[in-house]
Structure formats: structure tokens, C-alpha cells
Amino acid sequence: MKDSKKVFTSLVRIKGSKSTVVPVKSSEPIDKSLLLECSKALSRIHVGAPIKSGDIVCRNILNTGVDIICTKSICE
């Protein structure tokens, strides 16, 4: 039986920095059927610099109980 969940990875736009995007991932695996919807939800989010690796970008995405976490620190 195939696993129907996977860790979601993506990029989120960032304001106030030379970088335009910051990488993010889900705190836990998400059902594969929700990956496209997660992507759409994150496309509407902008985060501000500075941001640290481990900061929560989106809590409880799509009411799954899973948080979206920044994976790279941006200082500027």
C-alpha cells in the first residue's frame, strides 16, 4: 500500500529583503490530495524580513493541524 502523505515543501514571497522568496516546509506530512490547495493558500501569503529558520509562516494550514515552517533565515 502506498503512503498517501508527504512533507510539503514550497516557497513563500518575502517583503523587505533582497531575497524575493523563502523556502518553507510542513511540520508533518500532509495528505497528497491537499498539496495543490496548500500551494494555492501559500501563494497569497507574504512574510516580512527578518525571518528565522523554524518560524511558523502559517498555522494549521487548511485545518489539517499542520504548520508551515520557514527553513532558511533571512536577515535583510
C-alpha positions in Angstrom: 0.0 0.0 0.0 1.4 3.4 -1.0 1.7 6.1 1.6 -0.8 8.9 0.9 1.0 11.6 2.9 4.2 13.5 2.3 6.1 16.5 3.7 5.0 19.6 1.7 7.8 22.0 0.5 7.3 25.3 -1.3 8.4 28.9 -1.4 6.7 31.9 0.1 7.2 35.5 -1.0 9.1 37.8 1.3 9.0 41.6 1.7 11.7 43.9 2.9 14.7 41.8 1.7 17.0 41.4 -1.3 15.6 37.9 -1.5 12.2 37.6 -3.1 11.2 34.2 -1.7 12.0 32.0 1.3 11.7 28.2 1.4 9.2 26.5 3.7 8.0 23.0 4.6 5.2 21.4 6.5 5.8 20.4 10.2 4.3 17.0 9.5 3.3 15.0 6.4 0.2 16.2 4.6 -2.3 14.1 2.6 -1.2 14.2 -1.1 -4.7 15.3 -2.1 -4.3 18.6 -0.3 -0.9 19.6 -1.8 -2.3 21.7 -4.6 -4.7 23.5 -2.2 -1.8 24.2 0.2 0.2 25.7 -2.7 -2.7 28.0 -3.6 -3.1 29.1 0.1 0.6 29.9 0.4 0.6 31.9 -2.9 -1.5 34.5 -1.0 1.0 34.9 1.8 3.8 37.4 2.1 6.2 37.3 5.1 8.4 40.2 6.3 12.1 40.2 6.8 13.8 39.3 9.1 12.6 35.8 9.5 14.4 32.9 11.1 14.6 29.2 10.3 11.9 27.5 12.3 9.5 30.4 12.4 5.9 29.5 11.7 4.6 31.1 8.4 1.1 29.6 8.5 -0.5 27.8 11.5 -3.0 24.9 10.9 -3.0 25.1 7.1 -6.4 24.1 5.6 -7.4 23.0 9.1 -5.1 20.0 9.0 -3.4 20.7 12.3 -0.1 21.1 10.4 2.0 24.2 10.5 4.1 25.6 7.6 7.6 26.4 8.8 10.4 28.6 7.4 13.5 26.6 6.6 16.0 29.4 5.9 16.9 32.5 7.9 16.7 35.9 6.1 18.3 38.8 7.9 17.9 41.6 5.4 
